[in-house]
Amino acid sequence: MRLERFLSERGPLWDELEQLIERAGRRPERLGPQGVRRLAALYRAAAADLGVARRGWPHEPVTARLEGLVGRARHLVYDSPTRRDSAARFFATAYWRLIVERPLVLLVAALLLLVPAGLGATWARDDPGAASGLVPGELRQAGEPGGGGDLGLSAGEQAVFAATIFTNNVQVSFLAFAGGITLGLATAAVVIYNGLLLGAVAGLASGAGNGARLVELVAAHGVLELSCIIVSAAAGLRMGWGIVAPGYRRRSQALAQEASAAARLALGTAPWLVLAGLVEGFVTPRGLGPLGALSVGLFLGGFYWGLALWRGKVAPSPSRDS
């Protein structure tokens, strides 16, 4: 198709769409039921036209116009839920869809954490002296024989130990998300280092005969925290990848879209970190034993990922999306 024919045939529809956008302002309900339906139809047509324009005339003014038009219409078509229930829909469905919509990125994030953790645990068991140099002082006692498997810590010190692990994981979650702006390199570095660190602590504790006590101190909240780290890392990686490989989008547009998705992932993950903190503060001190603590941790982790698989597959409403 020639550009002139494309403009003559499709141009009137773009003009109509632009008029509807101007009439709606920020409130599509101003258009009435028929107008909203017409807006949605014209938006879908313009989005299809944009794909044609990007392939055939990527540097022509018509492509830039369509990109702006589609972007403005998308906000009205998909971002128009009322403020009263948009937050509820976000936490009920949209957050979980964001998690599962990029399974490859999620898998990479998990491997960046879990593979170094496994290597760190093996290294710490084989060479505890060297591994101790990586571990901060407040966690190093995990590798000291505790006599009875209590990590050699008083009850108060054990609470500090568990709180240190929790605080570290919260910090890593935030840094993993924020590191996406560095093309994802800082995200990968933070997650790899943290996986190595946690693995080293586990390996030192296991080698010193303190593995069961370590599980009792951190498992109840740790499984959920590691899940949050993986999701935060996936958010950072998708932001970085949007800069590296924007596809048909401009890099600025790709960064804005992926940063928005990453920020929403971070927002949705925050309450789960709070829940992990509550478990660390009120459940872990009860002394559930290794099996009890692990059961709580696996339940919370399974509940989180079960929601992701279930709610993440819920189709968005045809007229609204959070």
C-alpha positions as CSV (number, residue, x, y, z in Angstrom):
1,M,0.0,0.0,0.0
2,R,1.3,3.5,-0.9
3,L,1.5,6.1,1.8
4,E,-0.9,8.5,0.0
5,R,-3.6,5.8,-0.2
6,F,-3.0,4.9,3.4
7,L,-3.5,8.5,4.6
8,S,-6.6,9.1,2.4
9,E,-8.3,5.9,3.5
10,R,-7.4,5.9,7.2
11,G,-7.0,9.6,8.0
12,P,-10.7,10.4,8.5
13,L,-10.9,7.7,11.2
14,W,-7.9,9.2,13.0
15,D,-9.5,12.6,12.9
16,E,-12.6,11.2,14.4
17,L,-10.6,9.5,17.2
18,E,-8.8,12.7,17.9
19,Q,-12.1,14.6,18.2
20,L,-13.5,12.0,20.7
21,I,-10.3,12.3,22.7
22,E,-10.6,16.0,22.9
23,R,-14.3,15.8,23.9
24,A,-13.6,13.2,26.6
25,G,-10.7,15.1,28.2
26,R,-9.7,12.8,31.1
27,R,-13.3,11.4,31.6
28,P,-14.5,9.0,28.9
29,E,-17.9,8.9,30.5
30,R,-18.5,12.3,28.9
31,L,-18.9,10.5,25.6
32,G,-21.9,8.4,26.7
33,P,-22.3,4.7,26.1
34,Q,-22.3,5.0,22.3
35,G,-19.3,7.3,22.3
36,V,-17.3,5.1,24.6
37,R,-17.9,2.1,22.3
38,R,-17.0,4.1,19.3
39,L,-13.8,5.3,21.0
40,A,-12.8,1.7,21.8
41,A,-13.4,0.7,18.2
42,L,-11.4,3.6,16.7
43,Y,-8.6,2.9,19.2
44,R,-8.3,-0.7,18.1
45,A,-8.3,0.4,14.5
46,A,-5.6,3.1,15.1
47,A,-3.5,0.6,17.0
48,A,-3.6,-1.7,14.0
49,D,-2.8,1.2,11.7
50,L,0.2,2.0,13.9
51,G,1.6,-1.4,13.4
52,V,1.3,-1.0,9.6
53,A,2.9,2.5,9.7
54,R,5.8,1.3,11.8
55,R,6.6,-1.5,9.4
56,G,6.1,0.6,6.2
57,W,7.0,4.1,7.1
58,P,8.9,4.1,10.5
59,H,10.3,7.6,10.0
60,E,7.4,9.4,8.5
61,P,5.3,12.0,10.4
62,V,2.2,9.7,10.1
63,T,3.9,7.2,12.4
64,A,4.7,9.7,15.1
65,R,1.1,11.0,14.9
66,L,-0.3,7.6,15.3
67,E,1.9,6.8,18.3
68,G,0.7,9.9,20.1
69,L,-2.9,9.3,19.1
70,V,-2.8,5.6,20.3
71,G,-1.1,6.6,23.5
72,R,-3.7,9.2,24.4
73,A,-6.6,6.9,23.5
74,R,-5.1,4.0,25.4
75,H,-5.3,6.0,28.6
76,L,-9.0,6.6,28.1
77,V,-9.8,3.1,27.0
78,Y,-7.8,1.1,29.6
79,D,-7.0,3.5,32.5
80,S,-10.4,4.8,33.3
81,P,-11.6,2.9,36.4
82,T,-13.0,4.9,39.3
83,R,-10.7,5.7,42.1
84,R,-12.9,3.9,44.6
85,D,-12.3,0.4,43.2
86,S,-9.2,0.7,41.1
87,A,-6.9,-0.2,44.0
88,A,-9.0,-3.2,44.9
89,R,-8.8,-4.5,41.3
90,F,-5.1,-3.8,41.2
91,F,-4.4,-6.0,44.2
92,A,-7.0,-8.6,43.2
93,T,-5.9,-9.1,39.5
94,A,-3.6,-6.6,37.9
95,Y,-0.7,-7.1,40.2
96,W,-0.7,-10.9,39.6
97,R,-1.0,-10.4,35.8
98,L,2.1,-8.2,35.9
99,I,4.0,-11.1,37.7
100,V,3.1,-13.8,35.2
101,E,3.0,-11.9,32.0
102,R,6.8,-12.1,31.6
103,P,7.6,-15.7,32.7
104,L,11.1,-15.7,31.1
105,V,12.1,-12.6,33.0
106,L,10.7,-14.2,36.2
107,L,12.7,-17.3,35.6
108,V,15.9,-15.4,35.0
109,A,15.4,-13.4,38.2
110,A,14.8,-16.7,40.2
111,L,18.0,-18.2,38.7
112,L,20.0,-15.1,39.5
113,L,19.1,-15.6,43.2
114,L,18.9,-19.4,43.6
115,V,21.9,-20.5,41.6
116,P,24.4,-18.3,43.5
117,A,22.7,-19.4,46.8
118,G,23.4,-23.0,46.0
119,L,26.9,-22.3,45.0
120,G,27.4,-20.1,48.1
121,A,26.2,-22.9,50.4
122,T,28.5,-25.5,48.8
123,W,31.4,-23.1,49.0
124,A,30.8,-22.3,52.7
125,R,30.6,-26.0,53.6
126,D,33.8,-26.7,51.7
127,D,35.8,-23.6,52.8
128,P,34.1,-22.0,55.8
129,G,37.1,-19.8,56.6
130,A,37.0,-18.1,53.2
131,A,33.2,-17.9,53.2
132,S,33.1,-16.2,56.6
133,G,34.9,-13.2,55.0
134,L,31.9,-12.6,52.9
135,V,29.3,-12.8,55.7
136,P,28.7,-9.7,57.8
137,G,29.7,-9.9,61.5
138,E,26.2,-10.1,62.9
139,L,25.5,-13.2,60.7
140,R,28.9,-14.8,61.1
141,Q,28.0,-16.6,64.3
142,A,25.8,-18.9,62.3
143,G,29.0,-20.8,61.4
144,E,30.2,-21.2,65.0
145,P,29.4,-24.4,66.9
146,G,26.5,-23.4,69.2
147,G,26.2,-26.4,71.5
148,G,22.8,-27.9,70.9
149,G,22.3,-26.1,67.6
150,D,21.3,-22.7,69.0
151,L,23.8,-20.7,66.8
152,G,25.5,-19.8,70.0
153,L,23.2,-16.8,70.5
154,S,21.0,-15.7,73.3
155,A,17.2,-15.3,72.8
156,G,17.6,-11.6,72.2
157,E,20.5,-12.1,69.8
158,Q,18.6,-14.7,67.8
159,A,15.8,-12.1,67.4
160,V,18.4,-9.6,66.1
161,F,19.8,-12.3,63.8
162,A,16.3,-13.0,62.2
163,A,15.6,-9.3,62.0
164,T,18.9,-8.7,60.2
165,I,18.0,-11.3,57.6
166,F,14.6,-9.6,57.1
167,T,16.0,-6.1,56.9
168,N,18.6,-7.3,54.4
169,N,15.9,-8.9,52.2
170,V,13.8,-5.8,52.2
171,Q,16.7,-3.7,51.1
172,V,17.6,-6.1,48.4
173,S,14.0,-6.1,47.1
174,F,14.1,-2.3,46.8
175,L,17.6,-2.2,45.2
176,A,16.7,-5.0,42.8
177,F,13.7,-2.9,41.6
178,A,15.6,0.4,41.4
179,G,18.6,-1.2,39.6
180,G,16.6,-1.6,36.5
181,I,17.5,1.9,35.4
182,T,21.1,0.7,34.9
183,L,20.0,-1.5,32.1
184,G,19.3,-4.2,34.7
185,L,23.0,-4.6,35.5
186,A,22.7,-3.4,39.1
187,T,19.6,-5.5,39.6
188,A,21.6,-8.6,38.5
189,A,24.6,-7.7,40.7
190,V,22.5,-7.1,43.8
191,V,20.5,-10.3,43.4
192,I,23.5,-12.5,42.7
193,Y,25.5,-11.1,45.6
194,N,22.5,-11.5,48.0
195,G,22.0,-15.1,46.8
196,L,25.6,-15.9,47.4
197,L,25.4,-14.3,50.8
198,L,22.3,-16.2,51.9
199,G,23.8,-19.4,50.6
200,A,27.0,-18.8,52.5
201,V,25.1,-18.2,55.8
202,A,23.1,-21.4,55.2
203,G,26.3,-23.3,54.4
204,L,28.2,-22.1,57.4
205,A,25.3,-22.9,59.7
206,S,24.8,-26.3,58.2
207,G,28.5,-27.1,58.4
208,A,28.6,-26.1,62.1
209,G,25.6,-28.2,63.0
210,N,23.2,-25.2,63.3
211,G,21.2,-25.8,60.1
212,A,18.0,-26.8,62.0
213,R,18.1,-23.7,64.2
214,L,18.7,-21.5,61.2
215,V,15.6,-22.9,59.5
216,E,13.6,-22.2,62.6
217,L,14.8,-18.6,62.7
218,V,14.3,-17.6,59.1
219,A,12.1,-20.1,57.2
220,A,8.7,-18.9,58.4
221,H,9.2,-15.5,56.8
222,G,12.1,-16.2,54.5
223,V,10.3,-18.1,51.7
224,L,7.9,-15.2,51.2
225,E,10.8,-12.7,51.3
226,L,12.7,-14.6,48.7
227,S,9.6,-14.6,46.5
228,C,9.4,-10.9,46.9
229,I,13.0,-10.5,45.9
230,I,12.5,-12.5,42.8
231,V,9.5,-10.4,41.8
232,S,11.3,-7.2,42.5
233,A,14.3,-8.4,40.5
234,A,12.0,-9.3,37.6
235,A,10.6,-5.7,37.8
236,G,14.1,-4.3,37.5
237,L,15.1,-6.6,34.7
238,R,12.1,-5.8,32.6
239,M,12.8,-2.1,33.0
240,G,16.4,-2.6,31.9
241,W,15.4,-4.8,29.0
242,G,12.9,-2.2,27.8
243,I,15.9,0.2,27.4
244,V,18.1,-2.4,25.7
245,A,15.5,-3.9,23.3
246,P,12.5,-1.5,23.0
247,G,11.2,-3.3,19.9
248,Y,8.9,-1.0,17.8
249,R,8.8,1.5,20.6
250,R,11.1,4.5,21.1
251,R,13.5,3.9,24.0
252,S,11.9,6.8,26.0
253,Q,8.5,5.3,25.4
254,A,9.7,1.8,26.3
255,L,11.4,3.0,29.4
256,A,8.3,4.9,30.5
257,Q,6.0,1.9,30.0
258,E,8.3,-0.6,31.6
259,A,9.1,1.7,34.5
260,S,5.4,2.1,35.1
261,A,4.9,-1.6,35.2
262,A,8.0,-2.1,37.5
263,A,6.7,0.6,39.9
264,R,3.3,-1.2,40.1
265,L,5.1,-4.5,40.8
266,A,7.0,-2.8,43.6
267,L,3.8,-1.3,45.0
268,G,2.0,-4.6,44.9
269,T,4.9,-6.5,46.5
270,A,5.3,-4.1,49.4
271,P,2.3,-5.4,51.4
272,W,3.7,-8.9,51.2
273,L,7.0,-7.7,52.6
274,V,5.0,-6.2,55.5
275,L,3.3,-9.6,56.0
276,A,6.7,-11.2,56.1
277,G,7.8,-8.7,58.7
278,L,4.7,-9.4,60.8
279,V,5.5,-13.2,60.7
280,E,9.1,-12.5,61.6
281,G,8.0,-10.4,64.6
282,F,5.1,-12.4,65.9
283,V,5.3,-16.0,64.6
284,T,9.1,-16.8,64.6
285,P,9.6,-16.0,68.3
286,R,7.1,-18.6,69.3
287,G,9.6,-21.3,68.7
288,L,7.8,-23.5,66.2
289,G,10.7,-25.8,65.6
290,P,12.3,-26.3,62.2
291,L,9.4,-28.3,60.8
292,G,6.8,-25.9,62.0
293,A,8.7,-22.8,60.7
294,L,9.3,-24.5,57.4
295,S,5.6,-25.4,57.2
296,V,4.6,-21.8,57.8
297,G,7.1,-20.6,55.2
298,L,6.0,-23.1,52.5
299,F,2.4,-22.2,53.2
300,L,3.0,-18.5,52.7
301,G,5.1,-19.0,49.7
302,G,2.7,-21.5,48.2
303,F,-0.2,-19.1,48.9
304,Y,1.6,-16.2,47.2
305,W,2.5,-18.2,44.0
306,G,-0.8,-19.9,44.0
307,L,-2.5,-16.4,43.8
308,A,-0.1,-15.5,41.0
309,L,-1.0,-18.5,39.0
310,W,-4.7,-18.2,39.7
311,R,-5.4,-14.4,39.6
312,G,-2.7,-13.8,37.0
313,K,-4.7,-15.8,34.5
314,V,-7.9,-13.8,35.1
315,A,-8.8,-12.0,31.9
316,P,-9.1,-8.2,32.2
317,S,-12.5,-6.5,31.7
318,P,-13.1,-5.5,28.1
319,S,-13.9,-2.0,29.1
320,R,-11.5,-1.5,32.0
321,D,-8.1,-2.5,33.1
322,S,-6.1,-1.3,36.0
